[in-house]
Amino acid sequence: MCIGSDRSTGDSLGPLAGKILKEKNIPYPVYGTLKEPVHALNIKKVLKEIKETHDEPFIFGIDACLGDERQIGYILIREGSFIPGNAVNRALPSVGDYHLKAIVNTLDPLSPVNSLNSTRLYLVLKLAEIIAEIISRVAVNDRTSRGVIEKMNVP
């Protein structure tokens, strides 16, 4: 599940990654693309759809996040769920069995939305390409996401 909005440069990481993953024809369903983004207004509906469509779904969440200047460009993979929209004080449901977040800009504590809106598109596109490449390589090498993630021994 690639989360974000194409209406904000920094927040478009998820939909861009989702678009690229769809183009790579990975053997798993992809939710959240530029054409059909998963964002604050529809995330509950999409999560419900996933749970109704797939038996015991394994959800790998992808989202942009904000951090400090030294961390811009970092890609973080973690076990467990995360809460999208946390930096902009949105009360959204937690997502994922595992998740990946990429730090796209610094966090302006007074205006986190401004941080997302002033993010360089080039950086977001490059991070989305890297994320899609990592996921597509893993998907090709092992068709069971659980097995791949466990083999990666992510802390």
Secondary structure, 3 states (H helix, E strand, C coil): CEECCCCCCHHHHHHHHHHHHHHCCCCCCCCCCCCCCECCCCHHHHHHHHHHHCCCCCCEEEEEEEECHHHCCCEEEEECCECCCHHHCCCCCCECCEEEEEEEEECCCCCHHHHHHCCCHHHHHHHHHHHHHHHHHHHHHCCCHHHHHHHHCCC
